[in-house]
Amino acid sequence: MAPSKIEAFLTADEEQEIVEAIRQAEKETSGEIRVHIEKSSNTAPLKRAAEVFHLLKMDNTKDENGVLIYVAIKDKNFAIYGDKGIDKAVPDDFWNSTKDIIQGHFKNKRFKEGLVEGILKAGKELQEHFPWQHDDINELPDQISKS
């Protein structure tokens, strides 16, 4: 049996590298970063990212500073969705540089590299607006979610 689109997208080792990038990015910020991968969606990427954000209960963080990187493999789409606390604190084009990094890698089929570099960039950007506090706890799982 051939692997599904999701299993073929990233190897187990690549998934672990992405989880490690999330942990690294979150060390310097109270922001929470997650990655969600699914085969396809009939919904526009940003709208679907918002739906998944709520399904994963990412809107329950103390500072409303969760970030979801959503990927639809078959559709060749992705979106970066930030919670209300982030939207209030940052300019409208805040995610453009992160989006550009991910997109550049994805165009060259370097999916793991795009996600890792995008996650680390998002962590740096979040650090400026949501610095890590000594009493911060990891409010969301670091594992990649899939559907």
SVG drawing of the C-alpha trace seen along z (x, -y; Angstrom):
<svg xmlns="http://www.w3.org/2000/svg" viewBox="-15 -48 31 50">
<polyline fill="none" stroke="black" stroke-width="0.4" points="0.0,0.0 1.4,-3.4 1.7,-6.0 -1.0,-8.6 -0.2,-12.2 0.4,-13.3 2.9,-10.5 4.7,-11.1 4.9,-14.9 7.2,-14.6 9.2,-11.7 9.1,-10.9 12.6,-12.4 11.5,-15.5 8.4,-15.8 10.7,-15.6 12.9,-18.4 9.8,-20.5 8.7,-19.8 12.2,-20.7 12.0,-24.0 8.7,-24.7 10.3,-24.1 13.3,-26.3 11.1,-29.1 8.9,-29.0 12.0,-29.3 12.1,-33.1 8.4,-33.9 5.2,-33.3 3.6,-32.8 2.5,-29.3 3.2,-27.8 1.5,-24.8 1.6,-23.2 -1.4,-21.4 -1.2,-19.3 -4.1,-17.9 -4.5,-16.4 -7.0,-18.9 -9.7,-21.3 -12.6,-22.8 -12.2,-26.0 -9.8,-29.0 -6.6,-28.4 -6.9,-31.3 -10.5,-30.5 -9.6,-26.8 -6.7,-27.8 -9.1,-29.8 -11.4,-26.7 -8.6,-24.4 -7.2,-27.0 -10.5,-26.8 -10.9,-23.0 -7.4,-22.7 -8.5,-25.0 -5.6,-27.3 -7.8,-30.3 -7.6,-29.4 -4.1,-30.7 -3.7,-33.3 -2.4,-36.0 -4.3,-35.1 -0.9,-34.6 -1.2,-31.3 0.0,-30.9 -1.1,-28.1 0.8,-27.3 -1.7,-25.4 -0.8,-23.3 -3.1,-21.6 -0.8,-19.3 -2.8,-18.3 -4.0,-21.9 -0.5,-23.2 -1.7,-25.9 -0.7,-27.1 -1.7,-29.9 -0.4,-31.5 -3.1,-32.3 -2.5,-34.3 -4.9,-34.8 -6.5,-38.1 -3.7,-39.1 -1.2,-39.0 -3.4,-40.8 -3.9,-43.7 -0.1,-44.0 1.4,-43.7 1.1,-45.5 -1.1,-44.0 1.8,-42.7 3.4,-41.0 3.4,-37.5 4.6,-38.4 8.3,-37.7 7.5,-34.4 5.1,-33.5 7.8,-34.4 10.3,-32.1 8.0,-29.2 6.7,-29.8 10.3,-30.0 11.1,-26.6 7.8,-25.0 8.2,-26.1 11.4,-24.0 9.7,-21.0 11.8,-21.6 8.8,-21.3 10.6,-20.5 13.1,-23.3 10.3,-25.8 8.4,-24.8 11.5,-24.8 12.7,-28.2 9.2,-29.7 8.7,-28.5 12.0,-29.9 11.2,-33.2 7.7,-33.3 9.3,-32.7 11.7,-35.7 8.9,-37.9 6.7,-36.9 9.6,-37.4 9.5,-41.1 5.8,-41.5 5.4,-38.6 8.7,-38.0 9.1,-34.9 8.2,-35.4 9.7,-33.4 6.3,-31.9 5.4,-30.9 4.1,-27.4 3.8,-25.6 0.0,-25.9 -0.3,-23.9 1.2,-20.6 4.3,-21.0 3.4,-18.0 2.2,-18.4 -1.6,-17.8 -3.0,-16.1 -6.4,-15.4"/>
</svg>
